[in-house]
Amino acid sequence: MKDVLLIAFVAALCVSASLFYAVMVNTQQSYGWPMFRENAEHTGEGTSKAVLKPKLLWNYTTGGLIASSPVVVNGVVYIGSADNNVYALNASNGSSLWNYSTGGPVYSSAAVINGLVYIGSSDGNIYALNATKGYKIWNYTTNGPVVSSPAVVDDIVYIGSEDSNVYALQATNGVKLWNYTTKGSIDSSPAVADGMVFVGSDDGSVYCLNATNGAYLWNYLTGPIFVWSSPTVVNGVVYFGSDNDNFYALNATSGIQVWYYATLGDVGSSPAFANGVVYIGSDDNNVYALNAAKGTRVWNYTTCLYVGSAPAIADSIVYVGSYDGSLYALNAENGNLLWKYNTGGQVASSPAVVNGVVFFGSFNGQVYALAGAPAKSASLIILIIAPLAVALLIIVSAVAFKLKRKARADFTKGVKAEMIKEYMCASGGSPSPAFTASGNQSLLA
């Protein structure tokens, strides 16, 4: 029985170790937010669990307002500040890992791919930094402030500049592959999908360019007005807002208008897309949910001031900031308010939602991490119960096997005794020496 218990203990230990590894891998590596709007198509939808009843996990104070949006990769939060710095913070506790000082305010949001941090600065440079240590790998100098945020696809960095150009740079060394010149500053951030680059310009147009060589494909003019909104591309449709108060859906291949929706304020917010609904903020103080196919309003929620933050979606919750100083969490289906968190500073930063934590910045210079109330972890329950179940199964099986063997042995012994007794009665004497248990084992098996 001691052997059985030892085997059960070892088996349970092995199962526990395997499950622990699986749970840790799932917890640490399943989720991330590697660039502005989460991906190159700018859908703004993550895979994190919902954040309900949030509490402040931590906050970190920088030396300037934060309009940059955080990205989160491998347990590190990367974000820019108007104090000229790019920060890397521990996602669990907010401690500073490193910061890199540029020559101007950093309103751009980072992209973190293959161990490099790509980000623009108002000093006119696009930087590539080592993600672990923060030292510079390369920089590319444009002729204007870089507020646009990079999208990185197939080792190419796509980004705009206020020098009116869209740039495509080699991700490893910063060598320019191509640039395309529009007729206005570019603060919009490029989206990349299906071999095409989509970006807005202050000349009032959204442009579609060939991602490989920068060749012009089409543009859509919204008017003599800015397009600060960054496009979202889903299922062959481009969604974006304009400062003419309208929100548009265009055919991604032709640029032909599919529909538009009129708000009552500038639409500088960038859209998010999930489950056939597109979400957008407006300077009329509202967050809108629109049917992605038809452009009809599903719902709207009114905040107390402009909504320039781009919504983020995770687990059927819309997270979005407002210039009224709060971050809002809204039910994605009906727009009902679930909670809001006030920072005391305007929130233009767009949240990132990773591993049950919402990260965002505020004009008060602080980076925030809000975590939901910890739920009973199914993973933890599995870690406890599964090894015990395996050990119990082994012990029960062993006991059953031993009982079966004992019953078989008792039965065999009884049969042999009866046979010997019958033999003795038949012969009228003692059993023959040749009649032994071993000699008759085959008859009884």
C-alpha positions as CSV (number, residue, x, y, z in Angstrom):
1,M,0.0,0.0,0.0
2,K,3.0,2.3,0.6
3,D,4.0,1.9,-3.0
4,V,0.5,2.8,-4.1
5,L,0.5,6.0,-2.0
6,L,3.9,7.0,-3.4
7,I,2.8,6.5,-6.9
8,A,-0.4,8.5,-6.2
9,F,1.6,11.3,-4.7
10,V,4.1,11.5,-7.6
11,A,1.2,11.4,-10.2
12,A,-0.6,14.2,-8.4
13,L,2.5,16.2,-8.2
14,C,3.1,15.8,-12.0
15,V,-0.5,16.7,-12.8
16,S,-0.3,19.8,-10.5
17,A,2.9,21.0,-12.1
18,S,1.5,20.5,-15.6
19,L,-1.7,22.4,-14.8
20,F,0.2,25.2,-13.0
21,Y,2.4,25.7,-16.1
22,A,-0.7,25.7,-18.3
23,V,-2.5,28.2,-16.2
24,M,0.5,30.5,-15.9
25,V,1.1,30.4,-19.7
26,N,-2.5,31.2,-20.2
27,T,-2.5,34.1,-17.7
28,Q,0.8,35.7,-18.8
29,Q,0.8,35.2,-22.5
30,S,-2.8,34.9,-23.8
31,Y,-3.5,38.6,-23.7
32,G,-1.7,41.8,-24.9
33,W,-2.2,45.2,-26.4
34,P,0.8,45.7,-28.6
35,M,-0.1,48.8,-30.5
36,F,-2.6,51.7,-30.7
37,R,-6.1,50.3,-31.2
38,E,-4.7,46.8,-30.3
39,N,-3.9,45.7,-33.9
40,A,-3.0,47.1,-37.3
41,E,-6.6,47.1,-38.5
42,H,-7.4,49.3,-35.4
43,T,-10.5,47.3,-34.3
44,G,-9.9,48.3,-30.6
45,E,-11.1,44.9,-29.4
46,G,-9.2,42.9,-26.9
47,T,-9.6,39.4,-25.4
48,S,-9.4,40.3,-21.7
49,K,-12.0,39.4,-19.2
50,A,-14.4,42.2,-18.0
51,V,-13.3,44.7,-15.4
52,L,-16.2,45.1,-13.0
53,K,-16.3,47.0,-9.7
54,P,-12.8,48.4,-10.4
55,K,-10.3,49.5,-7.8
56,L,-7.1,51.4,-8.3
57,L,-4.4,48.9,-8.7
58,W,-1.7,51.6,-9.1
59,N,-1.0,55.0,-10.6
60,Y,2.2,56.5,-11.8
61,T,3.0,60.2,-12.0
62,T,4.9,61.7,-15.0
63,G,6.0,65.2,-15.4
64,G,3.4,66.2,-18.1
65,L,-0.1,65.6,-19.4
66,I,-0.7,62.3,-21.0
67,A,-2.6,62.1,-24.4
68,S,-0.6,59.0,-25.5
69,S,-2.4,55.7,-25.2
70,P,-0.8,52.8,-23.4
71,V,0.2,49.5,-24.9
72,V,0.9,46.4,-22.9
73,V,3.3,43.6,-23.8
74,N,4.8,40.9,-21.6
75,G,3.7,42.5,-18.4
76,V,5.1,46.0,-19.3
77,V,3.1,49.2,-20.0
78,Y,4.6,51.6,-22.5
79,I,3.3,55.1,-22.8
80,G,4.4,58.6,-23.7
81,S,4.1,61.9,-21.8
82,A,4.2,65.6,-22.6
83,D,7.3,65.7,-20.3
84,N,9.2,64.4,-23.4
85,N,9.6,60.9,-22.1
86,V,8.6,57.4,-23.1
87,Y,8.0,55.3,-20.0
88,A,8.1,51.5,-19.4
89,L,6.2,50.5,-16.3
90,N,5.7,47.2,-14.5
91,A,2.0,46.3,-15.3
92,S,1.5,44.6,-12.0
93,N,2.6,47.4,-9.6
94,G,3.4,50.5,-11.8
95,S,7.1,50.7,-10.8
96,S,9.3,52.4,-13.4
97,L,11.5,50.0,-15.4
98,W,13.0,52.7,-17.6
99,N,12.3,56.0,-19.4
100,Y,13.7,57.4,-22.6
101,S,13.9,61.2,-23.1
102,T,13.1,62.6,-26.5
103,G,13.4,66.2,-27.6
104,G,9.7,67.0,-27.4
105,P,6.3,66.0,-26.0
106,V,5.3,62.5,-26.8
107,Y,1.6,62.3,-27.8
108,S,2.2,59.3,-30.1
109,S,1.3,55.8,-28.8
110,A,3.8,53.0,-29.1
111,A,3.9,49.8,-31.0
112,V,5.9,47.0,-29.4
113,I,6.9,44.2,-31.8
114,N,9.8,41.7,-31.6
115,G,11.4,43.4,-28.6
116,L,11.4,46.9,-30.1
117,V,9.3,49.9,-29.1
118,Y,8.3,52.2,-32.0
119,I,7.0,55.6,-31.1
120,G,6.9,59.2,-32.5
121,S,7.8,62.5,-30.8
122,S,7.0,66.1,-31.3
123,D,10.7,66.6,-31.9
124,G,10.1,65.2,-35.4
125,N,11.6,61.8,-34.8
126,I,10.3,58.3,-35.0
127,Y,12.2,56.1,-32.5
128,A,12.9,52.4,-32.1
129,L,13.9,51.6,-28.6
130,N,15.0,48.3,-26.9
131,A,11.8,47.1,-25.1
132,T,13.7,45.7,-22.1
133,K,16.3,48.4,-21.4
134,G,15.0,51.4,-23.2
135,Y,18.1,52.4,-25.2
136,K,17.8,53.7,-28.7
137,I,18.2,51.3,-31.7
138,W,17.5,53.9,-34.4
139,N,15.6,57.0,-35.1
140,Y,14.3,58.5,-38.3
141,T,13.9,62.3,-38.6
142,T,10.9,63.9,-40.4
143,N,10.2,67.6,-41.0
144,G,7.4,68.0,-38.5
145,P,6.1,66.8,-35.1
146,V,5.1,63.1,-35.0
147,V,1.8,62.8,-33.2
148,S,0.6,59.8,-35.3
149,S,1.0,56.3,-33.8
150,P,2.8,53.5,-35.7
151,A,1.3,50.3,-37.1
152,V,3.8,47.6,-37.6
153,V,3.1,44.9,-40.2
154,D,5.5,42.4,-41.8
155,D,8.6,44.3,-40.4
156,I,7.4,47.6,-41.8
157,V,6.6,50.6,-39.6
158,Y,3.8,52.8,-41.0
159,I,3.4,56.3,-39.4
160,G,2.4,59.8,-40.3
161,S,4.0,63.2,-39.6
162,E,2.9,66.8,-39.5
163,D,5.2,67.4,-42.4
164,S,2.2,66.0,-44.4
165,N,3.8,62.6,-45.2
166,V,3.0,59.0,-44.5
167,Y,6.2,57.0,-44.0
168,A,7.0,53.3,-44.4
169,L,10.2,52.4,-42.6
170,Q,12.1,49.2,-42.3
171,A,11.4,48.0,-38.7
172,T,14.9,46.6,-38.0
173,N,17.0,49.7,-39.1
174,G,14.7,52.6,-39.8
175,V,15.6,52.8,-43.5
176,K,12.8,54.6,-45.5
177,L,11.0,52.3,-47.9
178,W,8.6,55.0,-49.2
179,N,6.7,58.1,-48.3
180,Y,3.5,59.6,-49.7
181,T,2.8,63.4,-49.4
182,T,-0.7,64.6,-48.7
183,K,-1.8,68.3,-48.7
184,G,-2.1,68.6,-44.9
185,S,-0.5,67.5,-41.6
186,I,-1.1,63.9,-40.6
187,D,-2.0,63.4,-36.9
188,S,-4.2,60.4,-37.8
189,S,-2.6,57.0,-37.3
190,P,-2.4,54.6,-40.2
191,A,-4.4,51.4,-40.3
192,V,-3.1,48.5,-42.4
193,A,-5.3,45.8,-43.9
194,D,-5.2,43.6,-47.0
195,G,-2.1,45.1,-48.4
196,M,-3.4,48.7,-48.1
197,V,-2.7,51.6,-45.8
198,F,-5.5,53.9,-44.7
199,V,-4.9,57.3,-43.0
200,G,-6.5,60.6,-42.5
201,S,-5.0,64.0,-43.3
202,D,-5.7,67.6,-42.2
203,D,-6.5,68.3,-45.9
204,G,-9.8,66.7,-45.2
205,S,-9.3,63.4,-46.9
206,V,-8.8,59.8,-46.0
207,Y,-6.2,58.1,-48.2
208,C,-5.7,54.6,-49.3
209,L,-2.2,53.6,-50.4
210,N,-0.5,50.4,-51.5
211,A,1.3,49.1,-48.4
212,T,4.3,47.7,-50.4
213,N,5.3,50.8,-52.5
214,G,3.1,53.7,-51.2
215,A,1.3,54.1,-54.6
216,Y,-1.9,56.1,-54.4
217,L,-5.1,54.0,-54.7
218,W,-7.9,56.5,-53.8
219,N,-8.9,59.3,-51.4
220,Y,-12.2,60.4,-50.0
221,L,-12.7,64.1,-49.3
222,T,-14.9,65.0,-46.3
223,G,-14.4,68.7,-46.9
224,P,-12.0,71.5,-46.1
225,I,-11.7,70.2,-42.5
226,F,-9.3,68.0,-40.5
227,V,-9.4,64.2,-40.3
228,W,-7.7,63.4,-37.0
229,S,-9.6,60.2,-36.5
230,S,-7.6,57.0,-37.2
231,P,-9.4,54.6,-39.5
232,T,-10.6,51.1,-38.6
233,V,-10.8,48.5,-41.3
234,V,-13.0,45.4,-40.9
235,N,-14.5,43.1,-43.6
236,G,-13.6,45.4,-46.5
237,V,-15.1,48.5,-44.9
238,V,-13.2,51.6,-43.6
239,Y,-14.7,53.4,-40.7
240,F,-13.5,56.9,-39.5
241,G,-14.7,60.3,-38.3
242,S,-14.2,63.8,-39.5
243,D,-14.2,67.3,-38.0
244,N,-17.3,68.0,-40.2
245,D,-19.2,66.2,-37.4
246,N,-19.8,63.1,-39.5
247,F,-18.8,59.5,-39.2
248,Y,-18.2,57.5,-42.4
249,A,-18.1,54.0,-43.7
250,L,-16.4,53.5,-47.1
251,N,-15.7,50.5,-49.3
252,A,-12.0,49.7,-48.6
253,T,-11.2,48.8,-52.2
254,S,-12.9,51.6,-54.1
255,G,-13.4,54.4,-51.5
256,I,-17.1,54.6,-52.3
257,Q,-19.3,55.8,-49.4
258,V,-21.4,53.0,-47.9
259,W,-23.1,55.2,-45.3
260,Y,-22.5,58.1,-42.9
261,Y,-23.9,59.2,-39.6
262,A,-24.2,62.8,-38.5
263,T,-23.3,63.7,-34.9
264,L,-23.5,67.2,-33.4
265,G,-19.8,67.7,-32.9
266,D,-16.3,67.1,-34.4
267,V,-15.4,63.4,-34.6
268,G,-11.7,63.2,-33.7
269,S,-12.2,59.9,-31.8
270,S,-11.1,56.7,-33.5
271,P,-13.7,53.9,-33.9
272,A,-13.7,50.4,-32.4
273,F,-15.5,47.4,-33.9
274,A,-17.0,44.3,-32.3
275,N,-19.9,41.9,-33.2
276,G,-21.2,44.0,-36.1
277,V,-21.3,47.2,-34.1
278,V,-18.9,50.2,-34.5
279,Y,-18.3,52.5,-31.5
280,I,-17.2,56.1,-31.7
281,G,-16.9,59.2,-29.6
282,S,-17.9,62.8,-30.6
283,D,-17.3,66.3,-29.4
284,D,-21.1,66.5,-28.8
285,N,-20.2,64.6,-25.6
286,N,-21.6,61.3,-26.8
287,V,-20.4,57.8,-27.3
288,Y,-22.3,56.2,-30.2
289,A,-22.9,52.6,-31.1
290,L,-23.8,52.2,-34.7
291,N,-24.9,49.2,-36.8
292,A,-21.8,48.5,-38.9
293,A,-23.7,47.5,-42.0
294,K,-26.3,50.2,-42.1
295,G,-25.0,53.1,-39.9
296,T,-28.2,53.2,-37.9
297,R,-27.9,54.1,-34.2
298,V,-28.0,51.3,-31.7
299,W,-27.5,53.5,-28.7
300,N,-25.7,56.5,-27.4
301,Y,-24.4,57.5,-24.0
302,T,-23.9,61.2,-23.0
303,T,-20.9,62.2,-20.9
304,C,-20.3,65.6,-19.5
305,L,-17.8,66.8,-22.1
306,Y,-16.1,66.0,-25.4
307,V,-15.2,62.4,-26.2
308,G,-11.9,62.4,-28.0
309,S,-10.7,59.1,-26.6
310,A,-11.0,56.1,-28.8
311,P,-13.2,53.3,-27.3
312,A,-11.7,49.9,-26.3
313,I,-13.8,46.8,-26.1
314,A,-13.3,43.7,-24.1
315,D,-15.8,41.0,-22.9
316,S,-18.8,43.0,-24.0
317,I,-17.8,46.2,-22.2
318,V,-16.9,49.5,-23.9
319,Y,-14.2,51.5,-22.1
320,V,-13.8,55.1,-23.2
321,G,-12.4,58.4,-21.7
322,S,-14.0,61.8,-21.7
323,Y,-12.7,65.4,-21.3
324,D,-14.9,65.5,-18.2
325,G,-12.1,63.7,-16.5
326,S,-13.6,60.2,-16.3
327,L,-13.1,56.8,-17.8
328,Y,-16.4,55.1,-18.5
329,A,-17.4,51.5,-18.7
330,L,-20.5,50.9,-20.7
331,N,-22.5,47.8,-21.6
332,A,-21.7,47.1,-25.2
333,E,-25.2,45.9,-26.1
334,N,-27.3,48.7,-24.6
335,G,-25.0,51.5,-23.5
336,N,-25.9,51.3,-19.9
337,L,-23.3,52.8,-17.5
338,L,-21.6,50.0,-15.5
339,W,-19.1,52.3,-13.7
340,K,-16.9,55.4,-14.2
341,Y,-13.7,56.5,-12.6
342,N,-12.8,60.1,-12.2
343,T,-9.2,61.2,-12.5
344,G,-9.6,65.0,-12.1
345,G,-7.9,65.5,-15.5
346,Q,-9.2,65.3,-19.0
347,V,-9.0,61.8,-20.5
348,A,-8.1,61.8,-24.2
349,S,-5.9,58.7,-23.8
350,S,-7.5,55.5,-25.2
351,P,-7.6,52.6,-22.7
352,A,-5.9,49.2,-23.1
353,V,-7.6,46.3,-21.4
354,V,-5.3,43.4,-20.6
355,N,-5.6,40.5,-18.1
356,G,-8.6,42.1,-16.3
357,V,-6.9,45.5,-15.9
358,V,-7.7,48.8,-17.7
359,F,-4.7,51.0,-18.4
360,F,-5.0,54.6,-19.5
361,G,-3.5,58.1,-19.0
362,S,-4.9,61.5,-18.0
363,F,-4.1,65.1,-18.6
364,N,-3.2,65.3,-14.9
365,G,0.0,63.5,-15.8
366,Q,-0.8,60.1,-14.3
367,V,-1.0,56.6,-15.7
368,Y,-3.7,54.5,-14.2
369,A,-4.3,50.8,-13.8
370,L,-7.8,49.8,-12.6
371,A,-8.4,46.2,-11.7
372,G,-11.7,44.5,-11.1
373,A,-12.6,42.7,-7.9
374,P,-10.9,39.4,-7.9
375,A,-13.3,36.5,-8.7
376,K,-12.9,33.0,-7.5
377,S,-10.5,31.5,-10.0
378,A,-11.6,28.4,-11.8
379,S,-8.0,27.8,-12.6
380,L,-7.1,27.8,-8.9
381,I,-9.9,25.3,-8.2
382,I,-8.6,23.1,-11.0
383,L,-5.1,23.3,-9.6
384,I,-6.3,22.0,-6.3
385,I,-9.0,19.5,-7.2
386,A,-7.4,17.8,-10.3
387,P,-4.3,16.5,-8.6
388,L,-6.4,15.2,-5.6
389,A,-8.8,13.5,-8.0
390,V,-5.9,11.8,-9.8
391,A,-4.4,10.6,-6.5
392,L,-7.8,9.4,-5.3
393,L,-8.4,7.6,-8.6
394,I,-5.0,5.8,-8.3
395,I,-5.6,4.8,-4.7
396,V,-9.2,3.6,-5.4
397,S,-8.0,1.6,-8.4
398,A,-5.1,0.1,-6.4
399,V,-7.4,-0.9,-3.5
400,A,-10.0,-2.3,-5.9
401,F,-7.2,-4.3,-7.7
402,K,-5.9,-5.6,-4.4
403,L,-9.4,-6.6,-3.2
404,K,-10.0,-8.3,-6.5
405,R,-6.8,-10.3,-6.2
406,K,-7.6,-11.2,-2.6
407,A,-11.1,-12.4,-3.6
408,R,-9.6,-14.4,-6.5
409,A,-7.0,-15.9,-4.2
410,D,-9.7,-16.8,-1.6
411,F,-11.9,-18.3,-4.3
412,T,-8.9,-20.3,-5.7
413,K,-8.0,-21.5,-2.2
414,G,-11.5,-22.6,-1.5
415,V,-11.8,-24.5,-4.7
416,K,-8.5,-26.3,-4.1
417,A,-9.6,-27.2,-0.6
418,E,-12.9,-28.7,-1.9
419,M,-11.0,-30.6,-4.6
420,I,-8.6,-32.0,-2.1
421,K,-11.4,-32.9,0.2
422,E,-13.3,-34.7,-2.5
423,Y,-10.1,-36.6,-3.6
424,M,-9.4,-37.7,-0.1
425,C,-13.0,-39.0,0.3
426,A,-12.9,-40.8,-3.0
427,S,-9.5,-42.4,-2.3
428,G,-10.2,-43.1,1.4
429,G,-6.9,-41.7,2.4
430,S,-4.5,-38.8,2.2
431,P,-3.9,-36.9,-1.1
432,S,-1.2,-38.1,-3.3
433,P,2.1,-36.2,-3.0
434,A,1.7,-35.5,-6.8
435,F,-1.5,-33.6,-6.1
436,T,-0.3,-30.2,-5.2
437,A,-1.6,-26.7,-5.6
438,S,1.2,-25.9,-8.1
439,G,0.4,-28.9,-10.1
440,N,-3.2,-28.0,-10.5
441,Q,-2.8,-24.2,-10.9
442,S,-3.6,-24.5,-14.6
443,L,-6.9,-26.2,-13.9
444,L,-8.0,-23.4,-11.5
445,A,-6.8,-20.4,-13.5
